[in-house]
Amino acid sequence: MNIKEIIEKRQSNREYKPDTVEKEKIMQCIEAAHLAPSACNAQAWKFVVVDEPALIKKMAEAANSMGMNKFVAQAPVIIAVVLESANVASAIGSRIKRKDYTQIDLGIAVENICLQATDLGLGSCIVGWFNEREIRKILQIPSVKRVPLLVTLGYTENEQRVKSRKKIESIYSFNKY
Ligand SMILES: Cc1cc2nc3c(=O)[nH]c(=O)nc-3n(C[C@H](O)[C@H](O)[C@H](O)COP(=O)(O)O)c2cc1C
């Protein structure tokens, strides 16, 4: 697939087959995150890959509330994305410019994971709705650290959906707002 095809093919997959995901493919997804850009090259992230069924079960319980995210229990792999400390340059930049570059960086790295997963024939879904405290406890992540996102990975039989998006004319303009 070329980049356009991968971008089009990536979608949030909320059904997974129980098949094991090869470690090599998981590592290719981590390598894609590793190569992501970040403000001042801070790379303020750590990816905790979870493939132990007992942990997945607990994480799925922490993600399932108000009717959201029941599907997480089916995922054979969940990557917990942990926000680490930024380097000095990024932290100062964030303060001066009043924007948290590290959150932006994490989003880019996570999309790299999802695009790489797509190219490897894996389904994925970014998950932002979960009990973060519980996730920290389950994965022994220090309580001072934030866990902004989880990413589910696995083989899926989900059909390709037509993407539901705003009209393209409404999201861009040239030369003025
Ligand atoms: C930051 C972020 C958080 C998300 N959290 C969830 C979530 O908790 N549960 C879920 O099912 N999907 C979640 N999604 C997936 C979005 O619902 C999905 O990307 C969007 O509806 C567009 O659909 P598509 O990914 O299939 O193109 C999240 C996506 C992002 C980028």
The ligand as an SDF file (V2000), in Angstrom:
LIG
                    3D

 31 33  0  0  0  0  0  0  0  0999 V2000
   -7.6520   10.9410   21.1910 C   0  0  0  0  0  0  0  0  0  0  0  0
   -8.6480    9.8950   20.7430 C   0  0  0  0  0  0  0  0  0  0  0  0
   -9.3990    9.2120   21.6930 C   0  0  0  0  0  0  0  0  0  0  0  0
  -10.3020    8.2230   21.2940 C   0  0  0  0  0  0  0  0  0  0  0  0
  -10.9670    7.5060   22.2500 N   0  0  0  0  0  0  0  0  0  0  0  0
  -11.7960    6.5040   21.8690 C   0  0  0  0  0  0  0  0  0  0  0  0
  -12.4200    5.6830   22.8520 C   0  0  0  0  0  0  0  0  0  0  0  0
  -12.2270    5.8260   24.0550 O   0  0  0  0  0  0  0  0  0  0  0  0
  -13.2260    4.6890   22.4040 N   0  0  0  0  0  0  0  0  0  0  0  0
  -13.4500    4.4630   21.0730 C   0  0  0  0  0  0  0  0  0  0  0  0
  -14.1880    3.5250   20.7510 O   0  0  0  0  0  0  0  0  0  0  0  0
  -12.8500    5.2240   20.1220 N   0  0  0  0  0  0  0  0  0  0  0  0
  -12.0350    6.2280   20.4840 C   0  0  0  0  0  0  0  0  0  0  0  0
  -11.3870    6.9790   19.5390 N   0  0  0  0  0  0  0  0  0  0  0  0
  -11.6060    6.6930   18.1030 C   0  0  0  0  0  0  0  0  0  0  0  0
  -12.5040    7.7530   17.4540 C   0  0  0  0  0  0  0  0  0  0  0  0
  -13.8280    7.5620   17.8860 O   0  0  0  0  0  0  0  0  0  0  0  0
  -12.3760    7.6170   15.9230 C   0  0  0  0  0  0  0  0  0  0  0  0
  -11.0410    7.8710   15.5460 O   0  0  0  0  0  0  0  0  0  0  0  0
  -13.2820    8.5630   15.1550 C   0  0  0  0  0  0  0  0  0  0  0  0
  -14.6330    8.3100   15.4130 O   0  0  0  0  0  0  0  0  0  0  0  0
  -13.0530    8.4640   13.6330 C   0  0  0  0  0  0  0  0  0  0  0  0
  -13.2560    7.1380   13.1800 O   0  0  0  0  0  0  0  0  0  0  0  0
  -12.1060    6.2870   12.4870 P   0  0  0  0  0  0  0  0  0  0  0  0
  -10.9650    6.2030   13.4640 O   0  0  0  0  0  0  0  0  0  0  0  0
  -12.7150    4.9340   12.2430 O   0  0  0  0  0  0  0  0  0  0  0  0
  -11.7000    6.9690   11.2430 O   0  0  0  0  0  0  0  0  0  0  0  0
  -10.4880    7.9570   19.9120 C   0  0  0  0  0  0  0  0  0  0  0  0
   -9.7200    8.6380   18.9700 C   0  0  0  0  0  0  0  0  0  0  0  0
   -8.8060    9.5820   19.3750 C   0  0  0  0  0  0  0  0  0  0  0  0
   -7.9620   10.2720   18.3220 C   0  0  0  0  0  0  0  0  0  0  0  0
  1  2  1  0
  2  3  1  0
  2 30  2  0
  3  4  2  0
  4  5  1  0
  4 28  1  0
  5  6  2  0
  6  7  1  0
  6 13  1  0
  7  8  2  0
  7  9  1  0
  9 10  1  0
 10 11  2  0
 10 12  1  0
 12 13  2  0
 13 14  1  0
 14 15  1  0
 14 28  1  0
 15 16  1  0
 16 17  1  0
 16 18  1  0
 18 19  1  0
 18 20  1  0
 20 21  1  0
 20 22  1  0
 22 23  1  0
 23 24  1  0
 24 25  2  0
 24 26  1  0
 24 27  1  0
 28 29  2  0
 29 30  1  0
 30 31  1  0
M  END
$$$$
